[in-house]
Amino acid sequence: MPLKNCFQRPFVPATAAYLKSIVFTREGETRLGERVHTLSTPEALSDCPAHYVLLGIPEDIGVRANYGVGGTHSLWEPALRALLQTQESAACSGNDLLVLGAFHFGDWMAESEHMDAVQLRALVALVDEVVAPLMEAVFRAGKTPIILGGGHNNAYPLLKGLSQALGQPAHAINLDAHCDYRRKEGRHSGNPFRYAREAGFLDKYAMVGLHTAYNAENLLQEINADSGLHYSSYEAIFLEEKQSFQEAVSDAIAFTQGRPVGIELDLDCIAGVLASAATPCGLSPLQARQYLRQCMMQSRPAYVHLPEGAVWLRDGRQDLSTAKLAAYLIREVLSCK
């Protein structure tokens, strides 16, 4: 698909005027948002000097299709504002980042309000069809996208776009409490990697820090029996101390070496973070940052995906600090050159 066609609704490109309106400047300081790039035309993507491309997929259709608590569409805008307000530095330069824009699924979100799970899953498949072509165009332009917002269902169109750009299946590493490898029962946030692998878009898939209480025993047995799948558990790392967290990440990197790899970090694995499946027993923000740094420095990262976070959920819970956490995580990626 021509790149210019990908830049039509429901995708809305970010403009320099818009970013300027949400960045508050101060004399003697330089905000990251004062240095980031935007595109004047879609065709300028390949010529942009920025290596990283930031875009949002603010939706919660896939989460609700998986019987989760909706609200993952609420993170993109606050997180973008928080990121752009941080300081420019030699280690983290706005010149390395192109803010591409975000998908606007307002019509589909409105239609989904009273849908059942079967209908929601059919709608997720439509989201896939919209997201994958744009991602493929970004990969073909030689950029490394950072994708924020929405459910983990979006890992499927990311891997589809990457695989089609590469002409071969990709690999993936996922720091997550859940394997997201549930059966193919219709698309949702619990099965993107199953769909991607069975469609030929994903080859090797490594999971780090799975919680045994929230992954079915038959799924874990299946993963153990499949030479293309690998996992470490939260319990083995932090309770049984069979290996360190750094060693678990190193094992995942070694398992997926040899091809470009999608770096996945589900925000619901971080303790206390507002997310569709928030946990009181998880990783620290520091460990999440260390995971990103280690993967960025030691693997061949093709993209970074930060799904499942929220600043408010449909059950009434709110926490604006998730936006600031997302900004820290994105800066960690930008700092790894």
Buried (B, 14 or more C-beta within 10 A) or exposed (E): EEBEEBBEEBBBBBBEEBBEEEBEEEEEEBBBBBBBBBBEEBEBBEEBEBBBBBBBBBBBBBBBBBEBBBBBBBBBBBBBBBBBBBEBEEEBBBEBBBBBBBBBBEEBBEEBEEBEBEBBBEBBBEBBEBBBBBBBBBBBBEBBBBBBBBBBBBBBBBBBBBBBBBEEBBBBBBBBBBBBBBEEBBBBBBBBBBBBBEBEBBBBBBBBBBBEEBBEEEBBEBBEEEEBBBBBBBBBBBEEEEBEBEEBBBBBBEBBEEBBBBBBBBBBBBBBBBBBBBBEEBBEBEBBBBBBBBBBEBBBBBBBBBBBBBBBBBEEBEBEBBBBBBBBBBBBBBBBE
